[in-house]
Amino acid sequence: MTSVRLVAASLLLALSACSTASDFKAPIGQLSKATESATTALVKFDEVAAAEASARRRDEALKNPDQLLAGDDDCSFNSKHCIVALPPDQTSKDPRQLTVSSLVPNHVQAMREIGLYAKGLEDIVNADATAAVKAGLDKAGAAVAELAALAGPQYRAAASAFAIPVTQAAAWLFGEYQESIKLDALRDATAQMESILPEAAKYFGDVADLTYTVRKTYLVSDFDAKQRAWDRERSAAHLDEYVAAAKQLDDALQVKPSEVFTELAAAHHELATALRSEEISFATVMRDLDRLVKKAEQLTAIAQAFEKAANEPEPAHN
């Protein structure tokens, strides 16, 4: 029996000689870091956009107090909710709550799930026992299932359960066999994600751009106002505000949340392709991951700049 296991292990070594799971440590580690950066970027961008939407709605309520809605039936002792809101407008069919916690909660959650999936891949590639590989695959699988649920019922079939071969404990002593199991797990996980991510990334990206559209609308309006103020009075204060408004608008035009999802889908596709290939080349994978990180950093920086500007007091005009 022992000799049979040795032969089996030798065959697995020969079959997997072209690539091992360890070869993927660097790109998978980078994918994990990149998704973490992307999540931070989207969360910050959404927080800033939601805070600004809340401020705008509060201003609208103060200017038009008679428009506030708060039904007596909704705010009684046995009610499930009590919400003071503005009437619906062209952007919403429902009453608009004065406090907005998130403009795109599902899309932020989708990026968090993709981050958990990447952590699962990282656990697999760094595993030192069969149980650890299974745990990493379970983590990746759960994240894929959650992403599918967020994306819609059409993705349920794609989020089928993952499976990993049950191995003999003695066989695990052969490092080459261990690498083979890990490589199979990585291939299974990325194949499952590839059946969902390309279309889901486009969907989530397009809707996440609502935050961008809201923010850009405000910035264009602010720029127009500052431009008119400068035209009326060519003062130093108005010039500073005019230039600052132009800079904020210019920054916002440089990157959209959808671009983060697009770069993530491209990087994952290259990783999945490399895992299936007999000849590994990580040049494209690392290039796409680098682009993803840069987009995420750019989006984070813009959101931080928006937040800083929102918290700065309005300059006094003489």
C-alpha angles and dihedrals in degrees: 000000000000091000090051090054091049091052091047091050091049091051091050089050091052093048093049097041092106093063141001134196090251089064087067099053094098100048093040091049089050091048090054092051092045094053089048090054091046092051091050090050095050094044092051093045091049092047092053094045091048092049091051092047089052091050092049092049092049090052090049090051092051091050093045107028094162090065095065114117125209114150117212090224091057096051104046130115094270098038122123092215141023112193131168107205147162121245119270117273137188091292098050137036091199130066110279115240115223093227115057116191097179136359095201109020095161092053094050088049090050091057090048089054091050087052091053089049091053089050088053091054089049090052090052096050091047096043120126098188139040092248091055091052089050091048092051091048090049090052092049091045094050090051092050089050092050091048090050091051091051092047094052145269093289089074098053094097091052091055095066121153118282120235131200123192114257106237134201110256091231092054090058089069089076108084092205091058089049089055090049093054092048092048091051090049092051091049092049093048096047092045090055092048092047089059089061112021104070096057095031091052091054092048095047092042094051093050093041086060086072086082088052092048092050092048094045091050090055092046094050090049091048092048091051091050093049091047091053091048090052091048090052096046123016095207129146091245093053091046091054091050092046092052093044092052090050091050093051092049091047091052091050092052092058101070140016129199090243090064090063090055091045093052091045092053091048093050092048092049091054091048092051090047091051091051091055094045125094091213111054120214118169097181094100093039093053092043092054092045090051090052090050092052091049092050091048092049090048092051091048092050092050092049091049090050090051091049092049092049092048091053096048115097118247111262115249116243119218 
